[in-house]
Amino acid sequence: MTVFETVFGAGRDLSVGQECARAALIFAYGLLLVRISGRRTFGKWSALDIVVSIILGSSLSRALIGGAPLWGTLVACTVLLLLHWLAAQAAARSPRLASLLEGRPVVIVRDGAVLEGSRLRHGVTSADLEEALRQSKTDAVRMAATLILEPSGKLSVQQRP
């Protein structure tokens, strides 16, 4: 048995100490990957960001409990974050690709009137609208020039002059 196997274990039969060692390694490794890949990695929480975070979390959790090989999982996560970074770089340079990967903003309110079809199609509730208006210090929908559902899921309000 190697020192690596003694510290981190192999397979599913892990001691508490080995799981703790894996937890510390995976935590440090995940933090390092996110720091190296840059602030943009999960900054906007676009569809791309969400999918990558789910896959990363799932993969790293399997490695933590011994359901997947530790080193292979760490390498695969590195590749996944590299692909995410490349896709984000490409999207930053291509509006068409950005629209495909991240989505486009959707107008929910125009000139103080709610576009009901758009609101319903995108699952924006009346409570969501009211919250966005309150956060922007806009008294009522009629006072909004536009209310936009951003690709990140955030609602932004532009007030009428």
Backbone as CSV, one residue per row, in Angstrom:
resi,resn,N_x,N_y,N_z,CA_x,CA_y,CA_z,C_x,C_y,C_z
1,MET,0.849,-1.186,0.000,0.000,0.000,0.000,0.894,1.249,0.000
2,THR,0.570,2.194,-0.878,1.360,3.420,-0.979,0.945,4.417,0.095
3,VAL,1.747,5.451,0.279,1.429,6.513,1.233,0.132,7.195,0.810
4,PHE,-0.021,7.403,-0.502,-1.249,8.030,-1.019,-2.474,7.214,-0.608
5,GLU,-2.431,5.908,-0.800,-3.567,5.055,-0.444,-3.794,5.022,1.057
6,THR,-2.718,5.114,1.831,-2.860,5.128,3.283,-3.593,6.403,3.720
7,VAL,-3.222,7.525,3.138,-3.816,8.813,3.529,-5.218,8.981,2.955
8,PHE,-5.389,8.692,1.642,-6.647,8.992,0.962,-7.535,7.775,0.700
9,GLY,-7.014,6.580,0.900,-7.797,5.374,0.683,-7.981,5.071,-0.790
10,ALA,-8.633,3.953,-1.028,-8.946,3.530,-2.396,-10.294,2.831,-2.373
11,GLY,-11.117,3.098,-3.361,-12.437,2.469,-3.415,-13.394,3.053,-2.399
12,ARG,-14.395,2.268,-2.048,-15.451,2.751,-1.155,-15.176,2.496,0.326
13,ASP,-14.236,1.655,0.630,-13.952,1.341,2.029,-12.973,2.354,2.612
14,LEU,-13.494,3.507,2.972,-12.674,4.589,3.497,-12.908,4.732,4.994
15,SER,-11.840,5.034,5.703,-11.980,5.338,7.122,-12.442,6.792,7.253
16,VAL,-12.830,7.153,8.449,-13.230,8.534,8.705,-12.060,9.472,8.406
17,GLY,-10.877,9.090,8.806,-9.691,9.907,8.555,-9.423,10.082,7.069
18,GLN,-9.614,9.015,6.289,-9.400,9.106,4.845,-10.452,10.001,4.192
19,GLU,-11.690,9.910,4.641,-12.726,10.803,4.100,-12.416,12.250,4.445
20,CYS,-11.910,12.483,5.657,-11.543,13.846,6.056,-10.369,14.350,5.218
21,ALA,-9.386,13.490,4.960,-8.252,13.876,4.120,-8.736,14.208,2.707
22,ARG,-9.659,13.387,2.177,-10.231,13.669,0.851,-11.003,14.987,0.867
23,ALA,-11.758,15.222,1.932,-12.533,16.466,2.024,-11.608,17.675,1.987
24,ALA,-10.525,17.630,2.735,-9.579,18.750,2.757,-8.938,18.936,1.379
25,LEU,-8.529,17.840,0.757,-7.907,17.923,-0.568,-8.893,18.459,-1.610
26,ILE,-10.099,17.934,-1.619,-11.106,18.348,-2.600,-11.503,19.802,-2.388
27,PHE,-11.627,20.222,-1.130,-11.949,21.621,-0.848,-10.857,22.533,-1.393
28,ALA,-9.611,22.236,-1.053,-8.492,23.067,-1.502,-8.374,23.040,-3.023
29,TYR,-8.553,21.879,-3.611,-8.443,21.742,-5.060,-9.559,22.507,-5.774
30,GLY,-10.787,22.363,-5.290,-11.914,23.083,-5.881,-11.725,24.584,-5.782
31,LEU,-11.271,25.061,-4.630,-11.027,26.491,-4.445,-9.920,26.975,-5.383
32,LEU,-8.865,26.193,-5.495,-7.770,26.533,-6.392,-8.259,26.615,-7.842
33,LEU,-9.040,25.648,-8.273,-9.553,25.658,-9.644,-10.401,26.891,-9.929
34,VAL,-11.286,27.223,-9.006,-12.155,28.381,-9.206,-11.333,29.673,-9.198
35,ARG,-10.335,29.767,-8.320,-9.497,30.969,-8.286,-8.667,31.098,-9.561
36,ILE,-8.131,29.987,-10.059,-7.327,30.029,-11.286,-8.197,30.386,-12.486
37,SER,-9.410,29.855,-12.524,-10.273,30.080,-13.692,-10.827,31.499,-13.743
38,GLY,-10.784,32.224,-12.645,-11.171,33.634,-12.656,-12.534,33.895,-12.048
39,ARG,-12.777,35.155,-11.773,-14.029,35.567,-11.115,-15.244,35.313,-11.986
40,ARG,-15.070,35.340,-13.265,-16.194,35.178,-14.188,-16.785,33.766,-14.132
41,THR,-16.001,32.811,-13.670,-16.415,31.411,-13.734,-17.842,31.216,-13.246
42,PHE,-18.146,31.705,-12.063,-19.500,31.537,-11.555,-20.119,32.879,-11.177
43,GLY,-19.614,33.944,-11.758,-20.062,35.280,-11.398,-21.446,35.633,-11.881
44,LYS,-21.839,35.155,-13.044,-23.119,35.562,-13.612,-24.223,34.540,-13.393
45,TRP,-23.855,33.330,-13.057,-24.807,32.235,-12.899,-25.706,32.090,-14.128
46,SER,-25.053,32.065,-15.275,-25.761,31.791,-16.521,-26.051,30.291,-16.583
47,ALA,-26.755,29.861,-17.613,-27.042,28.438,-17.771,-25.746,27.630,-17.797
48,LEU,-24.749,28.151,-18.472,-23.443,27.484,-18.549,-22.833,27.333,-17.157
49,ASP,-22.884,28.379,-16.356,-22.324,28.340,-15.002,-23.043,27.315,-14.133
50,ILE,-24.352,27.279,-14.236,-25.146,26.371,-13.412,-24.856,24.923,-13.767
51,VAL,-24.817,24.611,-15.054,-24.540,23.238,-15.482,-23.161,22.793,-15.013
52,VAL,-22.167,23.648,-15.184,-20.804,23.299,-14.766,-20.748,23.107,-13.251
53,SER,-21.413,23.960,-12.494,-21.363,23.826,-11.037,-22.035,22.538,-10.570
54,ILE,-23.114,22.151,-11.212,-23.779,20.894,-10.844,-22.867,19.706,-11.138
55,ILE,-22.263,19.701,-12.312,-21.376,18.597,-12.682,-20.162,18.545,-11.756
56,LEU,-19.570,19.707,-11.480,-18.419,19.744,-10.568,-18.793,19.228,-9.184
57,GLY,-19.895,19.714,-8.661,-20.323,19.283,-7.331,-20.592,17.790,-7.269
58,SER,-21.256,17.290,-8.282,-21.555,15.859,-8.322,-20.286,15.028,-8.424
59,SER,-19.389,15.433,-9.298,-18.137,14.686,-9.483,-17.289,14.703,-8.222
60,LEU,-17.118,15.873,-7.643,-16.286,15.976,-6.447,-16.907,15.241,-5.263
61,SER,-18.217,15.228,-5.168,-18.841,14.503,-4.053,-18.635,13.001,-4.192
62,ARG,-18.669,12.493,-5.421,-18.414,11.058,-5.628,-16.978,10.706,-5.254
63,ALA,-16.034,11.577,-5.569,-14.637,11.344,-5.195,-14.464,11.414,-3.680
64,LEU,-15.223,12.277,-3.033,-15.129,12.441,-1.591,-15.490,11.148,-0.855
65,ILE,-16.535,10.476,-1.315,-16.991,9.269,-0.613,-16.425,7.981,-1.194
66,GLY,-15.571,8.111,-2.212,-14.937,6.921,-2.769,-15.712,6.271,-3.888
67,GLY,-16.755,6.911,-4.376,-17.559,6.362,-5.470,-16.912,6.540,-6.830
68,ALA,-15.864,7.340,-6.881,-15.118,7.569,-8.127,-13.648,7.710,-7.752
69,PRO,-12.758,7.334,-8.653,-11.325,7.464,-8.360,-10.945,8.920,-8.085
70,LEU,-10.168,9.142,-7.040,-9.820,10.504,-6.619,-9.047,11.257,-7.690
71,TRP,-7.921,10.732,-8.153,-7.102,11.464,-9.119,-7.810,11.636,-10.458
72,GLY,-8.479,10.595,-10.927,-9.202,10.711,-12.194,-10.271,11.780,-12.132
73,THR,-10.951,11.869,-10.995,-11.993,12.881,-10.822,-11.394,14.278,-10.794
74,LEU,-10.280,14.452,-10.099,-9.644,15.768,-10.048,-9.193,16.210,-11.438
75,VAL,-8.656,15.285,-12.213,-8.246,15.612,-13.586,-9.476,15.958,-14.434
76,ALA,-10.531,15.158,-14.316,-11.755,15.420,-15.086,-12.348,16.779,-14.725
77,CYS,-12.321,17.151,-13.448,-12.838,18.460,-13.029,-11.989,19.591,-13.595
78,THR,-10.688,19.367,-13.677,-9.804,20.361,-14.284,-10.168,20.564,-15.752
79,VAL,-10.400,19.466,-16.460,-10.789,19.537,-17.870,-12.129,20.262,-18.004
80,LEU,-13.073,19.943,-17.137,-14.388,20.586,-17.177,-14.270,22.096,-16.966
81,LEU,-13.475,22.522,-15.993,-13.316,23.952,-15.762,-12.568,24.619,-16.907
82,LEU,-11.639,23.922,-17.515,-10.947,24.455,-18.691,-11.936,24.650,-19.846
83,LEU,-12.814,23.677,-20.062,-13.832,23.803,-21.110,-14.774,24.970,-20.817
84,HIS,-15.150,25.122,-19.558,-16.012,26.230,-19.153,-15.312,27.559,-19.433
85,TRP,-14.040,27.656,-19.070,-13.287,28.879,-19.301,-13.196,29.186,-20.793
86,LEU,-12.917,28.150,-21.606,-12.836,28.346,-23.058,-14.181,28.806,-23.624
87,ALA,-15.270,28.203,-23.164,-16.604,28.602,-23.632,-16.908,30.044,-23.225
88,ALA,-16.538,30.423,-22.001,-16.765,31.801,-21.540,-15.931,32.785,-22.355
89,GLN,-14.694,32.422,-22.661,-13.844,33.284,-23.483,-14.432,33.446,-24.888
90,ALA,-14.894,32.342,-25.453,-15.499,32.390,-26.793,-16.773,33.237,-26.769
91,ALA,-17.590,33.080,-25.724,-18.824,33.853,-25.611,-18.531,35.347,-25.460
92,ALA,-17.450,35.683,-24.771,-17.084,37.089,-24.600,-16.681,37.723,-25.927
93,ARG,-16.274,36.906,-26.873,-15.816,37.416,-28.167,-16.871,37.288,-29.269
94,SER,-17.908,36.524,-29.016,-18.920,36.294,-30.037,-20.324,36.502,-29.458
95,PRO,-20.988,37.591,-29.837,-22.347,37.819,-29.345,-23.304,36.674,-29.687
96,ARG,-23.137,36.079,-30.841,-24.007,34.971,-31.241,-23.816,33.769,-30.305
97,LEU,-22.567,33.439,-30.009,-22.277,32.333,-29.103,-22.730,32.663,-27.682
98,ALA,-22.536,33.910,-27.269,-22.990,34.336,-25.939,-24.495,34.146,-25.814
99,SER,-25.218,34.516,-26.840,-26.672,34.351,-26.832,-27.061,32.881,-26.742
100,LEU,-26.335,32.040,-27.450,-26.610,30.603,-27.438,-26.301,29.994,-26.073
101,LEU,-25.154,30.335,-25.492,-24.730,29.730,-24.232,-25.404,30.340,-23.010
102,GLU,-25.625,31.638,-23.026,-26.119,32.328,-21.843,-27.564,32.787,-21.948
103,GLY,-28.099,32.859,-23.148,-29.455,33.342,-23.336,-29.471,34.842,-23.592
104,ARG,-30.649,35.366,-23.853,-30.822,36.794,-24.136,-31.739,37.413,-23.094
105,PRO,-31.599,38.706,-22.890,-32.537,39.390,-21.997,-33.943,39.372,-22.605
106,VAL,-34.945,39.352,-21.734,-36.336,39.319,-22.181,-37.080,40.478,-21.537
107,VAL,-37.760,41.269,-22.342,-38.537,42.398,-21.828,-39.850,41.864,-21.250
108,ILE,-40.102,42.201,-19.989,-41.325,41.780,-19.294,-42.303,42.954,-19.172
109,VAL,-41.750,44.159,-18.998,-42.568,45.381,-18.930,-41.984,46.373,-19.935
110,ARG,-42.877,46.948,-20.739,-42.451,47.983,-21.692,-43.387,49.173,-21.546
111,ASP,-42.806,50.351,-21.383,-43.565,51.599,-21.246,-44.662,51.508,-20.185
112,GLY,-44.313,50.906,-19.047,-45.240,50.840,-17.923,-46.316,49.783,-18.039
113,ALA,-46.287,48.956,-19.080,-47.310,47.913,-19.256,-46.652,46.527,-19.220
114,VAL,-47.256,45.624,-18.449,-46.744,44.259,-18.350,-47.081,43.514,-19.639
115,LEU,-46.081,42.875,-20.215,-46.285,42.025,-21.396,-46.615,40.626,-20.869
116,GLU,-47.919,40.377,-20.698,-48.376,39.159,-20.023,-47.860,37.873,-20.670
117,GLY,-47.838,37.826,-21.980,-47.353,36.620,-22.658,-45.902,36.336,-22.307
118,SER,-45.100,37.369,-22.322,-43.676,37.243,-21.990,-43.499,36.875,-20.514
119,ARG,-44.273,37.518,-19.657,-44.198,37.242,-18.214,-44.538,35.786,-17.922
120,LEU,-45.628,35.307,-18.512,-46.063,33.932,-18.266,-45.123,32.906,-18.899
121,ARG,-44.659,33.180,-20.098,-43.765,32.248,-20.804,-42.490,32.005,-20.004
122,HIS,-42.034,33.033,-19.280,-40.776,32.917,-18.546,-40.978,32.715,-17.048
123,GLY,-42.219,32.489,-16.636,-42.500,32.138,-15.243,-42.212,33.241,-14.242
124,VAL,-42.398,34.473,-14.649,-42.185,35.608,-13.751,-43.508,35.898,-13.053
125,THR,-43.520,35.804,-11.739,-44.752,36.019,-10.984,-44.963,37.498,-10.705
126,SER,-46.171,37.828,-10.295,-46.457,39.209,-9.878,-45.587,39.595,-8.696
127,ALA,-45.356,38.651,-7.801,-44.489,38.913,-6.648,-43.057,39.218,-7.105
128,ASP,-42.588,38.519,-8.141,-41.256,38.801,-8.694,-41.186,40.233,-9.216
129,LEU,-42.230,40.646,-9.939,-42.275,42.013,-10.474,-42.258,43.039,-9.345
130,GLU,-43.087,42.813,-8.332,-43.168,43.750,-7.213,-41.832,43.848,-6.481
131,GLU,-41.163,42.714,-6.303,-39.861,42.725,-5.634,-38.844,43.536,-6.436
132,ALA,-38.800,43.319,-7.744,-37.860,44.051,-8.599,-38.155,45.544,-8.556
133,LEU,-39.432,45.906,-8.559,-39.806,47.319,-8.480,-39.365,47.933,-7.149
134,ARG,-39.596,47.195,-6.046,-39.181,47.695,-4.729,-37.665,47.883,-4.663
135,GLN,-36.936,46.911,-5.178,-35.471,46.987,-5.130,-34.925,48.155,-5.942
136,SER,-35.650,48.517,-6.989,-35.200,49.648,-7.810,-35.815,50.973,-7.349
137,LYS,-36.565,50.906,-6.256,-37.237,52.091,-5.708,-38.210,52.715,-6.711
138,THR,-38.898,51.840,-7.444,-39.934,52.264,-8.389,-41.278,51.961,-7.739
139,ASP,-42.155,52.959,-7.702,-43.408,52.822,-6.964,-44.419,51.874,-7.597
140,ALA,-44.474,51.825,-8.921,-45.489,51.003,-9.581,-45.005,50.616,-10.976
141,VAL,-45.615,49.592,-11.542,-45.246,49.130,-12.882,-45.341,50.273,-13.879
142,ARG,-46.353,51.102,-13.768,-46.548,52.196,-14.726,-45.378,53.183,-14.718
143,MET,-44.568,53.161,-13.651,-43.412,54.060,-13.543,-42.154,53.458,-14.194
144,ALA,-42.249,52.206,-14.661,-41.085,51.542,-15.259,-41.096,51.731,-16.772
145,ALA,-39.986,52.183,-17.314,-39.853,52.244,-18.772,-39.750,50.819,-19.293
146,THR,-38.860,50.030,-18.662,-38.747,48.604,-18.985,-38.402,47.832,-17.723
147,LEU,-38.790,46.588,-17.735,-38.379,45.634,-16.716,-37.907,44.423,-17.507
148,ILE,-36.653,44.065,-17.298,-36.019,43.048,-18.139,-35.613,41.845,-17.300
149,LEU,-35.929,40.656,-17.797,-35.436,39.413,-17.215,-34.083,39.139,-17.865
150,GLU,-33.022,39.279,-17.081,-31.662,39.118,-17.595,-31.328,37.636,-17.755
151,PRO,-30.322,37.302,-18.570,-29.921,35.895,-18.733,-29.547,35.217,-17.411
152,SER,-29.104,35.996,-16.426,-28.748,35.442,-15.112,-29.974,35.117,-14.274
153,GLY,-31.173,35.568,-14.726,-32.396,35.369,-13.961,-32.781,36.585,-13.135
154,LYS,-31.901,37.578,-13.068,-32.184,38.796,-12.318,-33.154,39.665,-13.108
155,LEU,-34.031,40.348,-12.385,-34.939,41.315,-13.008,-34.358,42.705,-12.806
156,SER,-34.187,43.441,-13.894,-33.677,44.802,-13.790,-34.736,45.786,-14.297
157,VAL,-34.795,46.914,-13.637,-35.813,47.917,-13.935,-35.144,49.197,-14.393
158,GLN,-35.676,49.757,-15.473,-35.275,51.086,-15.913,-36.484,51.985,-15.721
159,GLN,-36.310,53.013,-14.902,-37.428,53.903,-14.598,-37.689,54.875,-15.741
160,ARG,-38.941,55.299,-15.809,-39.284,56.351,-16.757,-38.665,57.655,-16.296
161,PRO,-38.331,58.528,-17.236,-37.762,59.830,-16.837,-38.806,60.684,-16.149
